[in-house]
């Protein structure tokens, strides 16, 4: 497919109706440099794939570190869980982006996607490991069995999609970007709980990275603008070195090579260990539907119900692979969706290269450590743009929704409750059982409200 130029007026006469149709979806002009099926070539794919890895890296390694702490693992096994998390994220990102299997058991949406571990499973993990006394073997068994349930649920996505009209999906996409902003600003400040949180130095670094990415993305030639986030973060990383913000001692101490292991913690398939994870998997299904639809929107793809179901199924299959290799359940990352409209790159080949890089990192801990020591303000400078772009995509979608009384009620209520839960998560902490899990995330809380109001508020003619 030829590279599309945003200068539509100068080319419109030479373009056929078919060309224009291929480049537009539901009335939106497609300005992507690389379409979903395009192959940018080896070097651009490696660079853009690494850009995806940098964006997701903090989220991928954070949950294994927390789970290791919950389980009281030593330094060696903690490092192993991080490597396993990178390995599983890489494998499942490739599956999700490429799509494999027969039609009746298609796994993966075929959209450019990065997968990783999810914080929604930390509380259930603590319940199984410590409260129920199952240890890591119980955690592995509970997540494995729960993943089977998610795979089963994926076959019920198609009849449920009628409850996701544009007013719901647009609201959910907007909410995804907005609820990620506190994460970005935690990074800007230097990381939640950091002694120097909010220091002038941290804010200056984040602002510098933000400006570098913005200027490169807007003014640089297309082939350079596509890698604006990678370039901006690399420059920010280098700038931080003379300020003593990069600790290379951790890289020196990391081993050169490490092989994956099968069931390193054993497995306990006691059905009782499924229960704490049920709500987590239900929330994952809801959020994955929203993330896949977000990626569909920013890649200008008209998704089928089967594609969305295959995306959810990949979450389930990936969450079966994860425990076997010593990691945990995986989920579809929403933050990487912001890279697509920002860099004009929607190639699934790039996401697949990102998965390959994650696998390589898992096998060479020194390489992974070199990335993991990146100062958080650098991530924050990039995160503001990435997450803001996701929110803007949702707003763009909502601009095509009729703003009648019914839709305004759905949009305003969902955004208000979703953001409220994100800003004040302690409000829902005392809710019992499954309610606590469903409303512990701003995204899931807002999505549930949007779905509920969409069902009970019947369309009526405006006076």
C-alpha positions in Angstrom: 0.0 0.0 0.0 1.3 3.4 -0.9 2.3 5.9 1.8 -0.6 8.3 2.5 0.1 12.0 2.4 -2.1 14.3 4.5 -2.1 16.8 1.6 -5.4 15.3 0.4 -6.5 18.2 -1.8 -3.4 18.0 -4.0 -3.9 14.3 -4.6 -7.6 13.9 -4.6 -8.0 14.1 -8.4 -5.6 11.2 -9.0 -7.1 9.0 -6.3 -9.9 6.6 -7.1 -13.1 6.2 -5.1 -11.7 2.9 -3.9 -8.5 4.6 -2.7 -10.5 7.2 -0.7 -12.7 4.5 0.8 -9.7 2.5 2.0 -8.3 5.6 3.7 -11.4 6.6 5.5 -13.4 4.9 8.2 -16.8 6.2 9.4 -16.0 9.6 7.9 -12.6 10.0 9.5 -9.7 10.9 7.3 -6.9 8.4 7.6 -3.6 10.2 8.0 -1.4 7.3 9.1 2.0 6.9 7.7 2.0 3.1 8.2 -1.3 1.2 7.9 -2.0 -1.9 9.9 -0.9 -4.2 7.1 2.2 -2.1 6.1 5.8 -3.3 6.6 8.0 -0.3 7.4 11.2 -2.3 6.9 13.6 -3.8 9.4 15.3 -0.8 10.8 12.2 1.4 11.2 10.4 -1.6 12.7 13.1 -2.2 15.3 13.2 1.5 16.3 9.4 1.9 16.4 9.1 -1.5 18.2 11.6 -0.4 20.8 9.5 2.8 21.2 6.5 0.7 22.1 8.6 -1.3 24.6 9.8 1.9 26.3 6.2 3.1 26.7 5.0 -0.2 28.3 8.2 -1.2 30.1 7.4 0.3 33.5 3.9 -1.3 33.6 5.2 -4.7 32.5 7.8 -5.0 35.3 5.9 -3.2 38.1 3.4 -6.0 38.8 6.0 -8.8 39.0 7.9 -6.7 41.4 4.8 -6.2 43.6 3.8 -9.9 43.5 7.4 -10.9 44.4 7.1 -8.6 47.4 3.8 -10.0 48.4 5.1 -13.5 48.3 8.4 -12.6 50.1 10.6 -13.9 47.3 14.4 -13.4 47.5 16.4 -11.1 45.1 17.1 -14.0 42.7 13.5 -15.1 42.3 12.3 -11.5 42.1 14.6 -10.9 39.2 13.3 -14.2 37.6 9.7 -13.0 37.9 10.5 -9.8 36.2 12.3 -11.6 33.3 9.3 -14.0 33.1 7.0 -11.0 32.9 8.9 -9.6 29.9 9.0 -13.0 28.2 5.3 -13.6 28.5 4.5 -10.0 27.5 6.6 -10.4 24.4 5.0 -13.8 23.4 1.5 -12.7 23.9 2.0 -9.3 22.2 3.1 -11.2 19.1 0.0 -13.4 19.3 -2.4 -10.5 19.9 -0.9 -8.4 17.1 -0.7 -11.2 14.5 -3.7 -13.3 15.3 -3.4 -17.1 15.2 -5.7 -20.2 15.0 -8.8 -21.3 13.1 -11.9 -19.1 12.9 -13.6 -21.0 15.8 -10.6 -20.5 18.1 -9.0 -17.3 16.7 -6.6 -15.9 19.3 -5.5 -12.3 18.8 -7.3 -9.3 17.3 -4.7 -8.8 14.6 -4.2 -5.2 15.7 -0.9 -3.7 16.8 -1.0 -4.3 20.6 1.4 -4.6 23.5 0.4 -6.9 26.4 1.5 -6.9 30.0 0.7 -7.7 33.5 -2.2 -5.9 35.3 -2.5 -4.4 38.8 -6.0 -5.6 39.0 -4.7 -9.0 40.0 -2.5 -7.9 42.9 -5.2 -7.9 45.5 -6.5 -11.4 44.6 -2.8 -12.6 44.5 -2.3 -11.4 48.0 -5.5 -13.1 49.1 -4.4 -16.5 47.6 -0.7 -16.3 48.6 -1.1 -15.1 52.1 -4.7 -15.0 53.4 -5.6 -18.4 51.9 -2.1 -19.8 52.4 -1.7 -21.0 48.8 1.7 -19.5 48.3 3.0 -19.0 44.8 1.8 -22.4 43.7 -1.7 -21.4 44.6 -1.3 -18.1 42.8 -0.2 -19.9 39.7 -3.1 -22.4 39.9 -5.7 -19.8 40.6 -4.7 -17.6 37.7 -4.4 -20.5 35.3 -7.9 -21.8 36.1 -9.3 -18.3 36.0 -7.8 -17.7 32.6 -9.8 -20.7 31.3 -12.9 -19.0 32.4 -11.9 -15.8 30.5 -11.4 -17.9 27.3 -15.0 -19.2 27.8 -16.3 -15.7 28.3 -14.7 -14.6 25.0 -17.4 -16.7 23.2 -20.1 -14.5 24.6 -18.6 -11.2 23.4 -20.5 -11.2 20.2 -24.0 -11.0 21.7 -22.8 -8.4 24.2 -21.5 -6.0 21.6 -24.9 -4.5 21.0 -24.5 -2.9 24.4 -21.5 -1.0 23.1 -22.9 1.7 20.8 -20.7 4.8 19.9 -21.8 6.7 22.9 -20.5 4.0 25.2 -17.3 3.2 23.3 -16.4 6.9 22.8 -16.9 7.5 26.5 -14.8 4.5 27.5 -11.9 5.6 25.2 -12.0 9.1 26.6 -12.0 7.7 30.1 -9.0 5.5 29.4 -6.9 8.4 28.5 -8.1 10.6 31.4 -7.7 7.9 34.1 -4.1 7.3 33.0 -3.2 10.9 33.6 -2.5 10.4 37.4 0.0 7.7 36.3 1.8 10.1 34.0 2.0 12.8 36.6 3.3 10.4 39.2 6.1 9.8 36.7 6.5 13.5 36.1 7.0 14.0 39.9 9.7 11.3 40.1 7.5 8.3 41.1 4.9 8.0 43.8 6.5 8.1 47.2 9.8 9.3 45.9 11.8 11.5 48.4 12.2 14.2 45.7 8.7 13.9 44.4 7.6 17.1 42.6 11.1 18.7 42.7 12.0 21.4 40.2 14.5 19.0 38.7 12.0 16.3 38.0 9.4 18.7 36.6 12.0 20.4 34.4 13.2 17.0 33.0 9.6 15.9 32.2 8.8 19.3 30.6 12.0 19.1 28.5 11.1 15.6 27.2 7.5 16.7 26.6 8.7 19.6 24.5 11.3 17.6 22.6 8.7 15.0 21.6 6.1 17.6 20.6 8.5 19.6 18.5 10.0 16.6 16.7 6.5 15.1 16.1 5.3 18.3 14.6 8.3 19.7 12.7 10.5 16.8 11.8 10.2 14.8 8.5 7.7 11.9 8.7 10.3 9.2 9.0 11.8 11.0 12.1 8.5 12.2 13.5 7.3 8.6 13.7 10.1 7.9 16.3 9.5 11.1 18.2 8.7 9.4 21.5 11.8 7.1 21.3 14.1 10.1 20.4 12.7 12.3 23.1 13.0 9.6 25.8 16.6 8.7 24.6 17.6 12.4 24.8 16.0 12.7 28.2 17.8 9.6 29.4 21.2 10.9 28.3 20.5 14.4 29.9 19.7 12.6 33.2 23.1 10.9 33.4 25.3 13.9 34.5 22.7 14.7 37.2 23.3 11.3 38.8 19.8 10.0 38.1 20.9 6.9 36.2 22.4 4.1 38.4 24.5 1.9 36.1 25.6 -0.2 39.1 22.4 -2.2 38.7 23.3 -3.0 35.1 26.8 -4.2 36.1 25.3 -6.5 38.8 22.7 -8.0 36.4 23.5 -11.4 34.8 24.2 -11.6 31.1 21.9 -14.5 30.2 19.0 -16.3 31.8 16.8 -19.1 30.4 13.1 -19.4 31.1 11.7 -22.2 33.3 8.5 -24.2 33.2 6.4 -23.9 36.4 9.3 -22.6 38.6 6.9 -22.2 41.6 4.9 -25.4 41.0 1.1 -25.3 40.6 -1.8 -26.0 42.9 -5.1 -26.4 41.0 -7.3 -26.1 44.0 -10.6 -24.7 42.7 -10.9 -22.5 45.8 -8.1 -20.4 44.5 -10.1 -19.3 41.4 -12.6 -17.3 43.5 -10.5 -14.3 44.3 -9.5 -13.9 40.6 -13.0 -14.1 39.1 -13.8 -10.4 39.5 -10.3 -9.6 38.2 -10.9 -11.6 35.0 -14.4 -10.1 34.6 -12.9 -6.6 34.8 -10.2 -7.6 32.3 -12.8 -8.7 29.8 -14.6 -5.3 30.1 -11.4 -3.3 29.8 -10.0 -5.4 26.9 -13.2 -4.8 24.9 -12.6 -1.0 25.4 -8.9 -1.2 24.6 -9.4 -3.2 21.4 -12.1 -0.7 20.3 -9.7 2.1 21.1 -7.0 0.6 18.9 -9.5 -0.1 16.2 -10.5 3.6 16.2 -7.0 5.0 16.1 -5.9 2.5 13.4 -9.1 3.3 11.3 -10.2 -0.3 11.3 -13.9 -1.3 11.3 -13.7 -4.1 13.8 -15.9 -7.2 13.7 -17.4 -8.8 16.8 -15.2 -11.8 16.1 -12.0 -9.6 16.2 -13.0 -8.2 19.6 -13.7 -11.7 20.9 -10.4 -12.9 19.6 -8.7 -10.0 21.4 -10.4 -11.1 24.7 -9.5 -14.7 24.0 -5.8 -13.7 23.6 -6.0 -12.2 27.1 -7.2 -15.6 28.4 -4.7 -17.7 26.5 -1.9 -15.3 27.6 -3.0 -15.6 31.2 -2.6 -19.4 30.9 0.9 -19.0 29.4 2.0 -16.5 32.0 1.6 -18.7 35.1 3.3 -21.7 33.4 6.4 -19.6 32.7 6.5 -18.0 36.2 4.7 -14.8 35.5 1.0 -13.9 36.0 -2.1 -13.0 34.1 -1.7 -10.6 31.2 -4.0 -7.8 29.9 -4.1 -5.6 26.8 -2.2 -2.3 27.6 -4.1 0.9 26.8 -1.2 3.3 27.0 0.4 2.1 23.8 -2.7 3.0 21.9 -1.6 6.6 22.3 1.5 6.0 20.2 -0.5 5.2 17.1 -2.1 8.6 16.4 0.9 10.4 17.8 3.5 8.7 15.6 1.1 7.9 12.6 2.2 4.3 12.8 -0.3 1.5 13.0 1.8 -1.4 11.6 1.2 -4.7 13.3 4.8 -5.6 12.2 6.1 -2.9 14.5 4.2 -4.3 17.5 5.5 -7.8 16.6 9.0 -6.4 16.7 8.2 -4.9 20.0 7.2 -8.4 21.3 10.5 -9.8 19.9 12.5 -7.1 21.7 10.7 -8.0 25.0 11.6 -11.6 24.6 15.2 -10.7 23.9 15.2 -8.5 27.0 13.9 -11.4 29.1 16.8 -13.6 28.0 19.5 -10.8 28.6 18.8 -9.2 32.0 21.6 -6.6 31.5 19.7 -5.2 28.5 16.4 -5.2 30.5 18.0 -3.5 33.4 19.5 -0.7 31.2 15.9 0.2 30.2 14.4 -0.3 33.7 16.7 2.3 35.3 15.3 5.1 33.0 14.4 8.0 35.3 10.6 8.3 35.8 10.4 12.0 34.9 11.5 10.9 31.3 8.5 8.5 31.2 6.3 11.3 32.6 7.1 13.7 29.8 6.2 11.1 27.2 3.2 9.8 29.2 1.4 13.2 29.2 1.3 13.2 25.4 0.5 9.5 25.0 -2.4 9.3 27.4 -3.7 12.7 26.3 -3.8 11.4 22.7 -5.9 8.5 23.8 -8.4 10.8 25.5 -8.5 13.0 22.4 -9.3 10.0 20.2 -12.3 9.3 22.5 -13.4 13.0 22.2 -13.2 12.7 18.5 -15.4 9.7 18.5 -17.9 11.4 20.8 -18.1 14.4 18.4 -20.0 12.2 16.0 -22.6 11.2 18.7 -25.9 13.2 18.8 -25.7 15.3 22.0 -29.3 14.7 23.1 -30.4 14.5 26.7 -30.0 10.7 26.9 -26.4 10.7 25.5 -25.4 13.6 27.7 -26.6 11.7 30.8 -24.5 8.7 29.8 -21.4 10.6 28.9 -21.4 12.9 31.9 -22.3 10.3 34.5 -19.7 7.8 33.2 -16.9 10.3 33.0 -17.7 11.7 36.5 -17.8 8.4 38.2 -14.9 6.9 36.3 -12.7 10.0 37.1 -14.0 10.1 40.7 -13.0 6.6 41.4 -9.6 7.2 39.8 -9.0 10.3 41.9 -10.4 8.8 45.2 -9.9 5.0 45.0 -10.2 4.7 48.7 -13.9 5.5 48.3 -14.6 2.0 46.9 -12.1 0.1 49.1 -14.7 -1.0 51.6 -17.2 -2.4 49.1 -17.8 -6.1 49.5 -16.2 -8.8 47.3 -16.9 -8.5 43.6 -18.2 -5.0 43.9 -14.8 -3.9 45.2 -13.0 -5.4 42.2 -15.5 -4.1 39.7 -15.3 -0.5 41.0 -11.7 -0.4 42.1 -10.6 0.8 38.6 -11.9 4.1 37.1 -12.0 2.5 33.7 -14.1 -0.4 34.8 -16.4 1.8 37.0 -17.0 4.2 34.2 -17.6 1.5 31.7 -20.1 -0.3 33.9 -22.0 3.0 34.5 -22.1 3.7 30.7 -23.3 0.1 29.9 -26.0 0.3 32.7 -27.3 3.7 31.6 -27.3 2.7 27.9 -29.6 -0.2 28.8 -32.1 1.6 31.2 -32.3 4.9 29.3 -34.5 4.2 26.3 -34.1 6.3 23.2 -37.0 8.8 22.8 -37.8 11.5 20.4 -36.6 14.9 21.4 -39.3 17.6 21.9 
